[in-house]
Amino acid sequence: MTKCAECDKDFDVSDARDEYRAEWSAADDAGEYDELYEGALCGSCALSQTGSNLNAGQAIMMVNGDMDYDQGHVDRYL
């Protein structure tokens, strides 16, 4: 068992990989669990972190004019 760097709970890295793949397998821009977290975060925290990063990236793209602008999204994630 490994301790999550985010929530401090014990977790199994292979379970975290499986949970991450199940959620993000279709999203090419989400990356792979091992590339991003190297076993440091449990599945739940890794999913939360990736979702947050993607939402922040979209907000930046909106501000830069690369995506349709959504003020609510920008306010929430930047």
N, C-alpha and C positions, 0 to 999 in steps of 0.2 A: 504494500500500500504506500501511496505517496500522499503528502499533505499539499493541498491547494494553496498557492501563493496568494490567492484573492480572499477566499472564505475560510481558510485554515482547516477545512474538513479533509479527512482521509478519503482517497479515491483510488480506483484502479485505472491506470493509464489506458489500457486497452478498452475499457468501458467508455472512457472519455472520448477516445478516437471514434468508437462506434456511434456514440450519441451525436458527435459533431458531424460525422459523415451522413448520418440519417437526416439531419436538418439541412445541411449545406451541400449535399452531393450535386444538386442541379445548378448551384450558383458558382460559376467559374471564378468570379471575382472574390469569393470568400476565402480562397486558399485552402491549404491542408492543415489539419490540426498540428502535425509534427513540425511543419515549417514555421507556424506562427507561435506555438506555445511550448513546444519541446517537452511536453509532459508536466509543465508547471501549473496548469490550471485544470480543474475538474471540468467535465463536459458542460455543466450548467454555466459556469463562469466563462468558459471559452465561447459558448454560444452568445452569451450576453455581451461580451467584449467585441466579438465580431460584428454583431448587429449594431452596436454603438458606433464602431469604426465605419461601417458602411453608411450609416445614416449621416454621420459627420461629413464623410466624403461627398455624399449627395448634396448636402447643404452647401459645401464649398463650391461644388460644380454649379449650383443654382446662383450663388453670388457672382461667380465668374461668367455667367451667361451661357454655360455649356448645357444646362438643363432648364426646362420650364420652371419658373420661379414660384415657390410656395412659401409665403411669409411665415406661416405657422410652423412649417418644417424647419426653416432657417432659425427661427426664434427658439425652437425646442432643442436643436442639436448643435448650435454654435454659441 
